[in-house]
């Protein structure tokens, strides 16, 4: 029986069980091995300074590299672009809903603004990317660092600790949480760029386990895999120096071409750039145009979700 290494959060387990299901459909039985990571234990660490060090992935990778597990399941957006030498490159099994969503408490919703949160409201997030965009488009809002798994952050909002929080839509989709009485808004990904690879479940095996890689490769969606590969290529360019707020979204355009949008905080200003064309060199072109890219001033970033899940 195969062993699947995973974090123990509700979302990580939901994703690992999804891979377990897909493997079962392919005739491969598997059991879960829960691993604690530094990100699960050291809740005082700043995400913006540690994600590139594998805060949520290193220990799960190590379980595979050391032979305690046969494969590891990750949220791809948490993975550094450089993987453990003994492990395979991530194999993207599926991706859903790459957007961010804004959850707003009753009484804190205000219409007709870039973001539907009352003036000087408190918004919970620990992501450098989300903080940079919030600061760019709603400088009146107070950004409040908030950690914990998805249900914990939702409960903090319900308890009144903050007026709003920003989460990945994919996590809400996979957990099927009851969000009443919160208002849920999807943040338009063409402007509010998600993290590279957001919404994608990735799997790693030992580097030499070609048989299992072939099985997982048959479960992969090639178009989704190519999209997140482009996003992670652009992210790799941004990691030449310090860890910076960065967002990316790749989509298949008409007639087989691709469109890659990237965004980054440049000298405290959130800038974006769009590259179109063939896959070769697209990530590099998109990233290189950021310094002269657009500084957006959107009228509205959101739309209300009647059925957020």
TAGIKA-V549779 format. One record per pair of residues at least 24 apart in sequence whose ideal C-beta (glycine too) atoms are under 8 Angstrom apart, sorted by the first residue. I is the first residue (numbers start at 1). GAP is how many residues later the second one is. D is the distance in Angstrom with one decimal. If there is no record, write none. Layout:
((I/GAP/D) (I/GAP/D))
//
This chain:
((1/28/4.9) (1/29/6.4) (1/30/5.7) (2/26/5.9) (2/27/6.8) (2/28/4.0) (2/29/7.4) (2/68/4.6) (2/69/6.6) (2/210/7.5) (3/27/6.9) (3/28/5.9) (3/29/7.9) (3/30/5.1) (3/65/7.2) (3/66/4.4) (3/67/5.1) (3/68/7.7) (4/26/5.1) (4/27/7.0) (4/28/5.2) (4/29/6.5) (4/65/6.5) (4/66/7.3) (4/67/5.7) (4/68/7.5) (4/69/5.9) (5/28/5.0) (5/30/5.3) (5/55/4.9) (5/58/4.0) (5/59/5.9) (5/63/7.2) (5/64/3.7) (5/66/7.1) (5/67/4.4) (5/68/7.2) (6/26/5.8) (6/27/7.1) (6/28/6.2) (6/29/6.8) (6/54/6.6) (6/66/7.3) (6/67/4.9) (7/27/7.3) (7/28/6.4) (7/29/7.6) (7/30/5.8) (7/33/6.3) (7/49/6.5) (7/53/6.4) (8/26/4.3) (8/27/7.5) (8/28/6.7) (8/32/7.0) (9/31/7.1) (9/140/4.3) (9/141/7.7) (10/139/5.8) (10/140/6.6) (10/141/5.9) (10/165/6.0) (11/64/7.4) (11/138/6.5) (11/139/5.5) (11/160/5.1) (11/163/6.3) (11/164/6.0) (12/61/7.3) (12/63/7.4) (14/160/4.7) (14/161/6.0) (15/58/5.6) (15/60/6.8) (15/159/6.5) (15/186/4.9) (16/57/4.5) (18/75/7.9) (18/76/7.6) (18/156/7.4) (18/183/6.6) (19/52/7.7) (19/54/5.1) (19/74/6.2) (19/182/6.6) (19/184/6.1) (22/71/6.4) (22/197/5.1) (23/192/7.5) (23/196/7.7) (26/189/5.9) (26/192/7.1) (26/193/6.4) (28/187/6.3) (30/40/7.8) (30/41/7.9) (33/30/6.5) (33/35/6.8) (33/36/5.1) (35/24/5.2) (35/25/5.0) (35/28/5.4) (39/39/8.0) (43/104/5.0) (43/105/7.1) (46/80/7.1) (46/99/7.7) (47/79/4.6) (47/80/6.1) (47/81/7.2) (47/100/7.6) (48/78/7.4) (48/79/7.1) (48/80/3.5) (48/83/7.6) (48/195/6.6) (48/197/7.4) (49/194/6.6) (51/27/6.6) (51/29/7.5) (51/192/7.3) (52/28/5.4) (52/187/6.3) (52/191/4.9) (53/27/7.1) (54/25/7.3) (54/26/5.3) (58/26/7.6) (61/26/5.4) (61/143/6.4) (64/140/5.9) (64/141/6.6) (64/142/5.8) (65/141/6.8) (67/139/7.4) (70/135/6.5) (70/136/7.5) (70/139/7.1) (70/142/6.4) (71/132/5.4) (71/133/6.5) (71/134/4.9) (71/141/6.5) (71/145/7.3) (72/131/6.8) (72/132/4.7) (72/133/7.9) (73/128/6.5) (73/129/7.5) (73/130/5.7) (74/127/7.5) (74/128/4.9) (74/129/7.6) (74/130/7.2) (75/125/7.6) (75/126/7.1) (75/127/7.6) (76/121/3.6) (76/122/7.7) (76/124/4.0) (76/125/7.0) (76/126/4.1) (76/152/6.0) (76/156/7.8) (77/91/7.5) (77/117/7.8) (77/118/4.2) (77/119/6.6) (77/120/4.6) (77/121/4.5) (77/122/7.8) (77/123/7.3) (79/118/7.2) (79/123/6.4) (81/151/5.5) (81/154/5.8) (81/155/4.4) (81/158/6.4) (83/121/6.9) (84/120/7.9) (85/122/7.6) (86/120/6.3) (86/121/5.7) (87/117/4.6) (87/118/7.1) (87/119/6.5) (87/120/6.1) (88/116/5.2) (88/117/5.0) (88/118/7.1) (88/119/5.5) (88/121/7.5) (88/125/5.9) (89/115/7.6) (90/112/3.6) (90/113/6.9) (90/114/5.8) (91/111/6.5) (91/112/4.9) (91/113/7.2) (91/114/7.8) (91/122/6.8) (91/125/4.8) (91/126/6.3) (91/129/5.6) (91/134/7.6) (92/105/8.0) (92/108/5.1) (92/109/7.4) (92/110/5.5) (92/128/5.7) (92/129/6.9) (92/132/5.7) (92/133/4.1) (92/136/5.5) (92/137/8.0) (93/108/5.1) (93/109/7.2) (93/110/5.8) (93/123/6.9) (93/126/5.4) (93/127/5.8) (93/128/7.5) (94/106/7.3) (94/107/5.7) (94/127/5.9) (94/130/6.7) (95/75/7.7) (95/104/4.9) (95/105/4.0) (95/106/7.4) (95/126/7.1) (95/129/4.3) (95/132/7.4) (95/133/6.6) (96/74/5.1) (96/77/5.6) (96/78/7.5) (96/103/5.3) (97/71/7.8) (97/72/4.1) (97/73/4.6) (97/76/5.2) (97/102/5.3) (98/71/7.5) (98/72/7.0) (98/91/6.3) (98/96/4.7) (98/100/4.8) (98/101/4.0) (98/102/7.8) (98/151/6.4) (99/69/7.9) (99/70/4.7) (99/87/5.2) (99/88/6.0) (99/89/7.6) (99/90/4.7) (99/93/7.6) (99/95/6.0) (99/99/8.0) (99/100/7.9) (100/30/6.9) (100/66/5.4) (100/67/7.0) (100/68/6.2) (100/69/6.7) (100/86/7.9) (100/87/4.6) (100/89/7.8) (100/92/6.0) (100/94/5.8) (100/98/7.8) (101/65/7.2) (101/66/5.8) (101/67/7.5) (101/68/4.6) (101/71/6.5) (101/83/5.8) (101/84/6.4) (101/85/5.4) (101/86/6.5) (101/204/7.2) (101/207/6.7) (102/62/5.8) (102/63/7.7) (102/64/5.5) (102/82/7.5) (102/83/4.5) (102/85/5.9) (102/200/6.3) (103/51/6.9) (103/54/5.9) (103/61/6.2) (103/62/5.2) (103/63/7.7) (103/64/6.6) (103/76/6.7) (103/79/4.8) (103/80/7.3) (103/81/5.7) (103/82/7.9) (104/59/6.7) (104/60/4.5) (104/78/6.5) (104/79/4.7) (104/80/8.0) (104/81/7.0) (105/52/5.7) (105/53/7.4) (105/55/7.0) (105/57/7.7) (105/58/5.5) (105/59/6.7) (105/77/6.4) (106/75/5.2) (106/76/7.4) (106/77/7.5) (108/55/3.8) (108/56/6.3) (109/74/5.2) (113/25/7.6) (113/187/7.8) (114/24/5.9) (114/184/6.0) (114/185/7.0) (114/186/6.3) (114/187/5.6) (115/26/7.5) (115/70/8.0) (115/186/5.9) (115/187/6.3) (116/67/7.4) (116/69/6.0) (116/186/5.9) (117/24/6.3) (117/46/5.9) (117/47/4.8) (118/45/6.5) (121/42/3.9) (121/43/6.3) (122/39/7.9) (122/40/4.5) (122/41/5.0) (122/42/7.6) (123/39/6.4) (123/40/6.7) (123/41/4.7) (123/42/6.9) (123/43/6.7) (124/29/6.6) (124/32/6.6) (124/33/6.9) (124/37/7.2) (124/38/4.1) (124/40/7.1) (124/41/4.2) (124/42/7.5) (125/40/6.7) (125/41/4.8) (127/39/7.6) (127/68/7.4) (128/115/7.4) (128/116/7.4) (128/117/4.2) (128/137/7.9) (129/64/7.5) (129/66/6.1) (129/116/4.4) (129/117/6.2) (129/118/5.2) (129/134/8.0) (130/36/5.1) (131/114/7.0) (132/113/3.8) (132/133/4.1) (132/138/5.5) (133/59/6.1) (133/60/7.8) (133/112/7.8) (133/114/7.7) (133/130/7.6) (133/137/5.6) (134/32/7.9) (135/135/7.9) (136/129/7.8) (136/133/6.9) (136/134/3.9) (137/133/7.7) (137/159/8.0) (137/160/7.7) (137/161/6.8) (137/164/6.9) (150/25/6.0) (150/27/7.1) (151/24/7.3) (151/26/6.6) (154/25/7.0) (154/28/7.6) (157/25/6.7) (158/24/7.3) (168/26/7.3) (168/27/7.8) (168/30/5.5) (168/31/6.5) (169/30/7.2) (169/139/7.5) (170/28/6.8) (170/29/3.7) (172/136/6.1) (172/137/6.2) (173/136/5.6) (176/133/5.8) (179/129/6.4) (183/121/6.9) (184/120/7.4) (184/121/4.7) (184/124/4.1) (185/117/4.0) (185/118/6.6) (185/119/5.7) (185/120/6.6) (186/116/6.8) (186/117/5.7) (186/119/5.4) (186/122/7.7) (187/114/5.4) (187/115/5.8) (188/110/8.0) (188/113/5.6) (188/114/6.9) (188/115/7.0) (189/60/5.3) (190/59/7.7) (190/71/6.7) (191/81/7.8) (191/105/6.0) (191/107/5.0) (191/110/5.7) (192/55/7.9) (192/109/5.2) (193/54/2.9) (193/55/6.3) (193/56/5.6) (193/68/6.1) (193/69/7.2) (193/70/4.3) (193/79/7.1) (194/53/6.0) (194/54/7.7) (194/55/5.9) (195/51/7.9) (195/52/6.3) (195/53/7.8) (196/32/7.0) (196/35/3.7) (196/36/5.3) (196/38/6.7) (196/39/4.4) (196/50/7.1) (196/51/7.4) (196/52/4.4) (197/31/4.4) (197/34/5.7) (197/35/5.9) (200/24/6.7) (200/28/5.0) (223/29/6.0) (226/24/7.6) (226/32/7.8) (226/53/6.9) (227/24/6.7) (227/25/7.2) (227/31/7.9) (230/28/6.6) (230/30/5.4) (230/49/6.8) (230/52/6.1) (230/53/5.3) (231/29/7.4) (231/52/7.8) (233/50/3.5) (233/51/7.6) (234/26/6.6) (234/28/5.1) (234/49/4.2) (234/50/7.9) (234/52/5.5) (234/53/4.9) (236/47/7.9) (237/46/6.9) (237/47/6.5) (237/50/4.1) (237/51/7.8) (238/26/6.2) (238/49/6.6) (245/25/7.8) (248/38/7.7) (258/24/5.8) (260/26/4.5) (261/25/7.4) (262/24/4.6) (262/25/5.9) (262/28/6.2) (263/27/7.7) (263/30/7.9) (264/26/5.1) (266/24/6.3) (266/25/6.2) (266/27/7.9) (269/26/5.4) (270/25/6.9) (270/26/7.2) (271/24/5.5) (272/24/6.0))
//
